[in-house]
Amino acid sequence: MGKVVGAKRLRARAWARRWASVIGIVERLAQAIRGRRALAVPRRCAENPCMPSFPATAHKPAQRSADAKRLARRLAQLRRVFDLDAIARQPADAPLITSYYHQNFHPYRRYHSAEGAMHMALNPGGRFDREGYLGQAQRLEALWAAQPPADVLELAFGKGFNLEYLAPRWPGVRFSGIDLTPRNVRHAQSRPALAGVALSRADMHALPFEAGSFDCVFCVEGFCHATDVPRALAEQARVLRPGGLFVLFDGYRERAVETMSAEEALAVTVVEKSMAVDAFQHVETLVGQAAAAGLQLVSNESLAAAVMPNFRRLDRMASLFLLVPPLTRRWLGGRSAERGRNLAAAALGRWTVSMGLQGYREMVWRKGDGGA
Ligand SMILES: C[S@@+](CC[C@H](N)C(=O)[O-])C[C@H]1O[C@@H](n2cnc3c(N)ncnc32)[C@H](O)[C@@H]1O
């Protein structure tokens, strides 16, 4: 009897593995086809570093009920694979964050960006193009054009994608970077293009730098992990010189969770927790906290429309994984919880952003003369 059950289990596991590899092959084929098409598309970002601005995604009333239905369907599909309430309850502290990025070192490369970008591509043209991964760095360059900085710090550099692009293009700038995850730090330190950049393992809440060390501190999709936002902001204000810029590209809550329906609030929380984020910052709250840290808001621009092509791409991939829930459950069963569950974020992010519950923004602050 035991042997029969064991054999059945082995067969099911083999099926699950085959299913995952079929999904991988389909997605890679699709990527190859899209990649070939992308070559024919003009390289917007490279040609135009001062990219146009985008309005926040408008959520028309007529669309609202259709969106709500779609979100409910997505949640129902996900429930067949995950215990969503358990995901929503999981706290995201520093050990969980480092474990998440350690576990997802290869999946990010495989399903997101082989080039090492760990952030959303900016595609203002409405179609996914890997060139868009350079979008955040190019927007920074546009900010620096009038007054080039001398010392720049990237918080949470991940695999070093942004610094690898910026460092050779700005030879007169001294670049530094910190990240919490040892595996990412070791990887970035081994990249030849980053040999001249001072990279270290550190926490954005306690930076190993003297006060007034930098003209610009920037962070791409890492500040959402801050577990004590006022403290992290005070730390950035401390290491900035008076007049220095603090620039964030990140996901935010566009609405207070208290104003959302139960399903909307669950979807928003699952998106965040399944990416090891305790809770995205609420835009207005963050602006108030930054002011208290001595940082004056210079600009606050929604890039939600520009990240939608990347969200649609992730959504398509997630749809394939959700086609046959028992197989996906089997496949996930052999993986760590952190590794598998960002499939939930991929399956929901398109909807939470298009419904205006969450957003994606570039926010720029300047440290005032009387700053912390
Ligand atoms: C989504 S990745 C973004 C990486 C990179 N900025 C990019 O654009 O590709 C987030 C990074 O934040 C780092 N991180 C999370 N919490 C941190 C903290 N408290 N201090 C420093 N880095 C942190 C993680 O280790 C991870 O590498």
The ligand as a Gaussian input file, in Angstrom:
#p B3LYP/6-31G(d) Opt

LIG

0 1
 C       13.594000      44.699000      -5.570000
 S       15.282000      44.652000      -5.162000
 C       15.840000      46.090000      -6.072000
 C       17.310000      46.002000      -6.394000
 C       17.871000      47.149000      -7.237000
 N       17.613000      48.431000      -6.629000
 C       17.358000      47.135000      -8.661000
 O       16.793000      48.167000      -9.075000
 O       17.550000      46.148000      -9.370000
 C       15.283000      45.227000      -3.470000
 C       16.634000      45.166000      -2.766000
 O       16.453000      45.829000      -1.499000
 C       17.378000      45.251000      -0.585000
 N       16.979000      45.649000       0.772000
 C       15.837000      45.326000       1.412000
 N       15.820000      45.875000       2.644000
 C       16.971000      46.577000       2.782000
 C       17.526000      47.366000       3.847000
 N       16.916000      47.525000       5.009000
 N       18.730000      47.960000       3.633000
 C       19.387000      47.777000       2.460000
 N       18.904000      47.041000       1.433000
 C       17.714000      46.449000       1.586000
 C       17.272000      43.775000      -0.892000
 O       18.375000      43.067000      -0.401000
 C       17.176000      43.775000      -2.421000
 O       18.441000      43.606000      -3.009000

